[in-house]
Structure formats: C-alpha cells, structure tokens
Amino acid sequence: MMVKWVKVLGDQYIGFWILGLVLFALQEIPYMVMPLFKLENNPIMNMQESSAILNIFEKVIGVLCIIIMTFIVQEKVTFFNVGNGLCKIGFFLAVFVLLLNFVGWGIYFSGHQTIGIMMFFIVMLPPLYYVFIGLWRENWLLLITGILFEIIHFSHVYGNLKM
C-alpha cells in the first residue's frame, strides 16, 4: 500500500508507504532474535555513554530516517518497483548491505566482538541501508538524512566503544 496525501516539493508527497515499515523491521531482526543467543558479552547493548548530545542527535536522525522512508513518497514511484539505472543500483546495494549486516550479526552472536567487526558490520551498515533505500526510491531527503545518520551514528558508537 502506498498513498499520497500532500505535495511537498517537486514530485515528493507526504504520504504513507507500508513497505517502509517492513524494511525498518527487517533491519531490526537481529535485535529481535538477540535474546535467543544468551550472549556472555554484549558490548553493543552495554555501552557506556560518551556524549549525551551525540546520543540525542543519533536518535533523532535515526527516527527521522524511518519517518522519511515511510511518509515521504514520490508521485511516479509505485508500491514496489526495482526501477532502472541508479534506482536499481540503490535497490541491490540496500539488499546487499542488509545481508552483510546479518552476516555481521552472525559473527557478533558467535562471540567475535572486536571493535572493527562491530563498527563495520553493525554500526556502518544500517545507516547505509537507509542511504541506499533513498537512492532506490529516489527519496533524496532520505539519502541525505541517511548520510547524516551514518556520520553521527559512527562517531557516537565509536566514542562509546572506546570508553
């Protein structure tokens, strides 16, 4: 289901794209299954806070990515279409990044929890997922917000893990 309500800029509308919620839920699967693994160490979930300001910005920008992905739709884009050119590249990169993220979580759940593994697979890839969904859907606001999320999320978590 995709609905367009109010035109915002150009061919961008405030609307609703249910697949946006599904794509968000897919990215959250590792957190949903984490309790099944009974991890001895879980540094991602037990970090000391390094910066209250970065923490706030990270959460606001992360939620904004989800809101933009779900509630900003394009006039000419259908519910689901891989598209051509950059759209197709964005789609396949989003799928690749999500699968790579799942591989990273598998490595993490198996006890390999180095800063490098966490920073690449678990920290860098989720914001890139939103960037590539923005590219796929020609949602330039999501693409830009995803890049901002990448910078803030990476900086914040790296600071937390270094404490």
N, C-alpha and C positions, 0 to 999 in steps of 0.2 A: 504494500500500500504506500502510495506517495501522493500527498496533497499539497497544493499551492494555495496560500491564502492572500498574502500581501506582497506586492512588488517592493523590493528594497532598492537595489541598484542594478542597472542593466537588465540582464536576464536572471538575476538572483531574486528568490522569493523567500519570505518566511513561510514555512510550510511544515510538513511532517513526512519523514522517511523512516518507516519502521525498520528497514534493514540497517539503519544506523544504530539502533539499539541492539540488534543481533550482532553486528560487527563489534560493538563495545563488549557485549557479553562473551564473545569468542576470545577476545583478548584477556578477559578476566578468568578464564577456565583454570589456569594454574593456581590462582588464589582460592578457587572453589574446591580444588582437589587437595590442596596443601595439607589439611588436617588428616588425610588418609595416610600420609607418609611418616608421621611421628618422628620428625627431624630432631636429632640430638642438638645440632646447632642450626640456627635460623637467623643469620645476620641481617637479611633483608627486612625481617619483621621485628628485629630487636635493635634497631639503630638508635644511637644517641643523637639528639637533635643538635645540629651545628649552627643553624641560623633560623630564627623564628620568621624573619622577613622572607627568606627564600622558601620556607615551608608554606607560608601563606600564598606567595606568588605561584608556586608549583601547583598547589591545589586549585587555585582559581583558574589558571591557564589550562590545567588538565580537564577540569569540568567544562570550561569554555570549549575545548576541542569536541567533547561529546555533544554539547548543546548545538554547536555549529554543524557538526556532522549530521545530527538528527533533524534540526529545524531550519537549516538553510538549504534550499533545493534550487535547481536550475530549471528554467522554463522548458528547455528542449531535452533534458535528460529524463529517461524513463525509470521505472522502479528498479530494473536490473538490466544493464547492458554493459558488456565489457568495453565496447567502443573501439575506436581506431587510434593510431598514432600514439600521442602522449597518454591518452586515456587508457589504452591497452597496456602500455608500459607501466603506468601507475597501478593498474589492477594487478598485474603479475608481480610487481615489486611488493605490493601490500600482502599478497598471498605468501610470497617468499619470506618476507620479514616476519609474518606471523608464524610460519612453520619453523623458521630459525629461532624465534623466541621460544617456541615449545621445546625445541631441541635443547636450548639453554636451560630451561626449567628442568628438563630431564637430567641434565648434568648436575644442576644445583641439588635436585632431590636425591641424587646418588651420592651426595656428600662432597662433591668438588665445588667449593665455595670461595674460590680466590677472588680478589678484587677485580682482576681482569675479566674473569668469566662473568661475574655479576654486572660489571659496568657495561660490557659489550652486549651480552645476551638479554639481560633483564632490565637494564636501565636505558641503553641507547635505542633498542629496537621498538618498544611500544610507541614513543613519540614519532618515530619514522613511519610506523604503521599508519598513523593519522595523516602524516605528510603525504604518503602515497595514496591514501584514500582520497585526500583532497585533490591530488593530481588526477586520479581516475575519474572522479565525479566533476572535475573542473570547478571545484569549490575552492577558489583562490584564498578566501578568508580562512578556511580550514588549513590549507597548505602553509600559510604564513603563521597562523597560530600554532600549528604543529612544530614549525621550526623554532619558534619562541619557547614552546614547551620542551623541546629537545635540549636547548641551551640551559634553561632553568633547572629542569629535572636532572640532567647530567651533573651540573655544578652542585646542586643541593645534595644529591645522594653521594657524590664523590666526597664532599665535605663531611657528611655523616659517617661514611665508612672509614675515613682517615682518622676520625676521633678515637 
